[in-house]
Amino acid sequence: MPLVTSTEMFKKAYSGGYAVGAFNVNNMEIVQGITEACAEEKAPVILQVSKGARAYANHTYLVKLVEAAVIECPEIPIVLHLDHGPDFETCKACIDGGFTSVMIDASSKPFAENIEITRKVVEYAHAHGVVVEAELGTLAGIEDEVKVEAGNASYTRPEEVEEFVSKTGCDSLAIAIGTSHGAYKFKPGTKPQLRFDVLHECEKRLPGFPIVLHGSSSVPQEYVEMINENGGAMPGAIGVPEEQLREAARSAVCKINIDSDLRLAMTGTIRKFFNEHPDKFDPREYLKPARANIKELVRHKLRDVLGCSGKA
């Protein structure tokens, strides 16, 4: 099966009451861990690449790694998606370079300018058989080069979504309902609560239209503790409760983005390995258990959070 777009994935997810996992990839081990879990769970998957990942690993290497996953896991549909494309030029480069889906993130711009930029990307993408995700509202937190102070974050305004989708022609819409990028999403001692009223109002105004949640890592405390117990310093790292993500997946949310959890699993595993084996220096020895823990983390997300196991 070649790389696909997310169109059919989202139709099935919307009607089936589940969400597709969109996992950020940066290297071979992360690609392998994600896709091996999805193949075994028979789950569709979106492998997404940020601007920072392209700068780190090189566009060509990442595309070829994903193409290798398509060969190794022919039984599951795989989308290659640009996460947080900052401008038309970056989106165009990915469209021309083999991606089947791109996100244009002009959410920091005024409403009319966001529409104008998004529409330009949509016109080019659709002419090349590629789908487009856009964003309304602004998430707080840090993800690669996307940095938004908490005071500058803003919830999506449901009264704007119909006009935005109609005028841009985008294929899915990322909304801001209280998720946040990075591993420090909420202040310690607070009770995280997503704005389901905003989500359901957007759902009502855009019937059948796929909604996306960014910044949806749950920051597993076992990996935070593993990092801290092995020389790390991550006090107060808190994520989005998984039961709230599962509730969102039962609604119009068809795509849930997960990145920080993968980083925590990899970093915690490697820190623990080095602490227990200070004499080791072969990357294969510490990357192998890191890959295995990413695989188990993804398997858990597919089964217990996204609800997309067996949906390929």
Secondary structure, DSSP 8 states (H G I E B T S, - for coil): -----SHHHHHHHHHHT--EEEEE--SHHHHHHHHHHHHHHT--EEEEEEHHHHHHH-HHHHHHHHHHHHHH-TTS-EEEEEEEE-SHHHHHHHHHTT-SEEEE--TTS-HHHHHHHHHHHHHHHHHTT-EEEEEESB-EEEETTEEE-GGG-B---HHHHHHHHHHH--SEEEE-SS-EESSB-S-TT------HHHHHHHHHHSTT--EEE-S-----HHHHHHHHHTT---TT-B---HHHHHHHHTTTEEEEEE-HHHHHHHHHHHHHHHHH-TT---HHHHHHHHHHHHHHHHHHIIIIII--TT--
